[in-house]
Amino acid sequence: MSDLNTNDGRPLYQVIADELRTRIVRGEYALGAMLPTEKDLLTHYGVSRHTVRAALQQLREQGFVSMRRGSGTRVVSTSPGATYVQSVSTLSELLQYPDTTFELADMGTVTLAHAQAARLSLTAGSTWFRISGLRRSDVSRAPICWQEIYVLPEFENTARRVLTEHGPVHKIIESAHSEVIANAQLEMFASRIDASLAARLEVEPDTAAMTINRRYTSQDGRVFETTISIHPEDRFVYSLELSRDWNTS
């Protein structure tokens, strides 16, 4: 059992997180390596599972590791930075950004021109309520992405609640209107950040980026929300776990 130095007033989870982070930075846990399991860590440190999980969660929020249910904790960065890591193993995790805050830049009703409609895979001439702004990491406070959220006009008042509730808009709409998501589409592609967004995202114009488009379809077949998120390079890691469907028949 390891002796933890808590004489400086740090909580136990912080001491463990600091020790693990130091070992990662030193290369004792290399990039791509797995950290010890929760069971091994709680035995080694003599603490509760809650304490171990809090320590690992801090490392995840700081961008050092990714955590996958049933698969353990993997090192995804060996140096501190503003990288935001999103680990995905369920549909609900795929459709939201945990541990972030949305900062409003603009909102209003828009009618889509042809180029804008093509960019969003929506119908030219259709009318939508748009909310746009920055999404920041709650830990590093760095801008994670520029986000534009388009919802059907009938959901305008509900979508405005994102400014006070800070949850994903599709969840707010589901809760308020019983609009169950029957289908969610996600497209990811390489892009560049233009001059109009560079200052907001604190990068140089023409910086490489990853753009993610999400489209949500209700049970009656309507696309009721489309969201586009533009992530500067080195600010975001999508950690996706897929399981093979074995045919046992």
C-alpha positions in Angstrom: 0.0 0.0 0.0 1.3 3.4 -1.0 1.8 6.2 1.6 -0.1 9.3 0.5 1.2 12.7 1.4 -1.8 14.7 2.5 0.1 17.0 4.9 -0.3 19.9 2.4 -4.1 19.8 2.8 -4.9 18.3 -0.7 -7.8 15.9 -0.8 -6.9 12.2 -1.4 -8.2 12.2 -5.0 -6.0 15.2 -5.8 -2.9 13.5 -4.4 -3.6 10.4 -6.4 -4.3 12.4 -9.6 -1.1 14.5 -9.1 1.0 11.3 -8.6 -0.5 9.5 -11.7 -0.1 12.7 -13.8 3.6 13.0 -12.8 4.2 9.4 -13.8 2.5 10.0 -17.1 4.6 13.1 -17.9 7.8 11.2 -16.9 6.9 8.4 -19.4 6.3 5.7 -16.8 2.9 5.3 -18.5 3.6 5.9 -22.2 1.2 7.3 -24.8 -1.4 4.6 -25.5 -0.6 2.6 -22.4 -3.4 1.5 -19.9 -3.3 2.8 -16.4 -3.8 0.2 -13.6 -7.4 -0.8 -13.1 -9.7 0.9 -10.5 -9.4 -2.3 -8.3 -5.6 -2.2 -8.5 -5.5 1.5 -7.7 -7.8 1.3 -4.7 -5.7 -1.6 -3.4 -2.4 0.2 -4.0 -3.5 3.5 -2.4 -5.9 2.0 0.2 -8.7 4.4 -0.7 -12.4 4.1 -1.8 -13.5 3.5 -5.3 -15.1 6.9 -5.3 -11.7 8.5 -4.5 -10.0 6.6 -7.3 -12.7 7.5 -9.8 -12.5 11.2 -8.8 -8.7 11.1 -9.5 -9.2 9.5 -12.9 -11.9 11.9 -13.8 -9.6 14.8 -13.2 -7.0 13.3 -15.4 -9.6 12.8 -18.1 -10.8 16.4 -17.8 -7.2 17.6 -18.2 -6.8 15.6 -21.4 -4.3 13.0 -20.2 -6.4 9.9 -20.4 -9.6 8.6 -21.9 -12.0 6.4 -20.0 -14.1 3.6 -21.5 -16.6 1.6 -19.6 -15.4 -2.0 -19.3 -12.1 -1.2 -21.1 -10.1 0.8 -18.6 -8.2 4.0 -18.7 -5.8 4.8 -21.6 -3.1 7.5 -21.8 -4.0 9.8 -24.7 -1.5 12.7 -23.9 1.8 12.8 -22.0 1.9 16.6 -21.7 -0.5 19.1 -20.2 -2.6 21.2 -22.6 -6.0 22.3 -23.6 -7.0 19.1 -25.4 -10.6 18.0 -24.6 -11.1 14.3 -24.7 -14.6 12.9 -25.2 -15.0 9.2 -24.6 -18.0 7.6 -26.2 -19.5 4.2 -25.5 -23.3 5.0 -25.5 -25.7 7.0 -27.6 -26.2 9.6 -24.9 -22.4 10.2 -24.7 -22.2 10.5 -28.5 -24.8 13.4 -28.5 -23.4 15.7 -25.9 -20.3 17.4 -24.6 -19.9 16.8 -20.8 -17.9 19.2 -18.6 -18.3 22.2 -20.9 -20.1 25.5 -20.9 -21.8 27.2 -23.8 -21.2 31.0 -24.3 -23.8 32.7 -26.4 -22.6 34.9 -29.3 -25.8 35.3 -31.3 -29.4 34.0 -31.7 -32.2 34.6 -34.1 -34.4 33.3 -37.0 -32.6 32.6 -40.3 -33.8 31.5 -43.7 -31.2 29.2 -45.3 -29.6 30.2 -48.6 -28.5 27.4 -50.9 -24.8 27.3 -49.7 -25.8 27.3 -46.1 -28.5 24.7 -46.6 -26.0 22.4 -48.4 -23.5 22.8 -45.6 -26.1 21.7 -43.1 -27.8 19.0 -45.3 -31.1 20.9 -44.9 -33.6 22.4 -47.4 -32.8 25.7 -49.1 -35.3 28.4 -48.2 -36.3 26.7 -45.0 -36.6 28.7 -41.8 -34.8 27.8 -38.5 -34.0 29.3 -35.1 -30.2 29.5 -34.8 -28.1 29.8 -31.6 -24.4 30.3 -32.1 -21.5 30.6 -29.7 -18.4 29.1 -28.1 -18.2 25.9 -26.1 -15.5 26.0 -23.4 -13.9 23.4 -21.2 -14.9 23.8 -17.6 -11.4 22.7 -16.6 -9.0 24.6 -18.9 -11.5 27.3 -20.0 -10.0 27.0 -23.5 -12.5 27.2 -26.4 -13.3 23.7 -27.4 -15.3 24.6 -30.5 -17.5 27.1 -32.3 -21.1 25.8 -32.3 -24.2 26.6 -34.3 -27.5 25.0 -33.3 -30.4 25.1 -35.6 -33.9 24.1 -34.4 -37.4 24.2 -35.9 -39.0 27.6 -35.1 -41.7 25.9 -32.9 -38.9 25.0 -30.5 -37.4 28.5 -30.2 -38.5 29.3 -26.7 -37.4 25.9 -25.5 -34.0 26.2 -27.2 -33.4 29.5 -25.4 -33.3 27.6 -22.1 -29.8 26.4 -23.1 -28.6 29.8 -21.7 -29.7 28.9 -18.2 -29.8 25.1 -18.1 -26.5 24.6 -20.0 -27.5 21.1 -21.2 -27.6 19.9 -24.8 -30.5 21.5 -26.7 -31.8 18.2 -28.0 -32.2 17.0 -24.4 -34.1 20.1 -23.4 -36.4 19.7 -26.4 -37.0 16.0 -25.6 -37.9 16.8 -22.0 -40.2 19.7 -22.8 -42.0 18.4 -25.9 -41.7 14.6 -25.7 -39.7 14.7 -29.0 -37.9 11.4 -28.7 -34.8 11.1 -30.9 -35.5 8.2 -33.3 -32.4 8.7 -35.4 -29.1 10.6 -34.9 -26.6 11.2 -37.7 -23.1 12.3 -37.2 -20.6 13.5 -39.9 -17.0 14.3 -39.2 -14.6 15.9 -41.7 -11.4 17.9 -41.9 -11.8 21.6 -42.4 -10.1 25.0 -41.9 -10.9 27.9 -39.6 -11.7 31.1 -41.4 -10.7 34.6 -40.3 -14.2 35.3 -38.8 -13.9 32.5 -36.2 -10.1 32.5 -35.6 -10.1 35.2 -33.0 -13.0 33.7 -31.1 -11.3 30.3 -31.0 -7.9 31.8 -30.1 -6.1 30.4 -33.1 -4.6 31.7 -36.4 -6.7 32.0 -39.5 -6.6 28.9 -41.7 -5.8 26.6 -38.7 -6.7 23.0 -39.4 -9.9 21.9 -37.7 -12.3 19.0 -37.4 -16.0 19.8 -38.1 -18.8 17.6 -36.7 -22.4 17.8 -38.0 -25.1 16.2 -35.9 -28.7 15.8 -37.1 -31.6 14.7 -34.9 -34.7 13.1 -36.3 -37.9 12.6 -34.3 -40.2 9.6 -34.4 -42.4 11.3 -37.0 -39.4 11.6 -39.4 -38.8 15.3 -38.9 -35.3 16.7 -38.6 -35.9 19.0 -35.6 -32.3 20.0 -34.8 -29.0 20.2 -36.6 -25.8 21.2 -34.9 -22.4 22.1 -36.4 -19.3 22.2 -34.2 -15.9 23.4 -35.5 -12.9 22.2 -33.4 -9.4 23.6 -33.8 -6.7 21.0 -34.2 -5.2 19.7 -30.9 -8.2 20.9 -28.9 -10.4 17.8 -29.2 -10.1 14.0 -29.2 -13.0 11.8 -30.0 -12.5 8.4 -28.3 -15.0 6.0 -29.7 -15.4 2.4 -28.6 -17.3 -0.1 -30.9 -18.1 -3.7 -30.2 -18.4 -6.3 -32.9 -21.9 -7.8 -33.5 -21.1 -11.5 -33.5 -23.6 -13.7 -35.4 -24.1 -16.8 -33.2 -26.8 -18.4 -35.2 
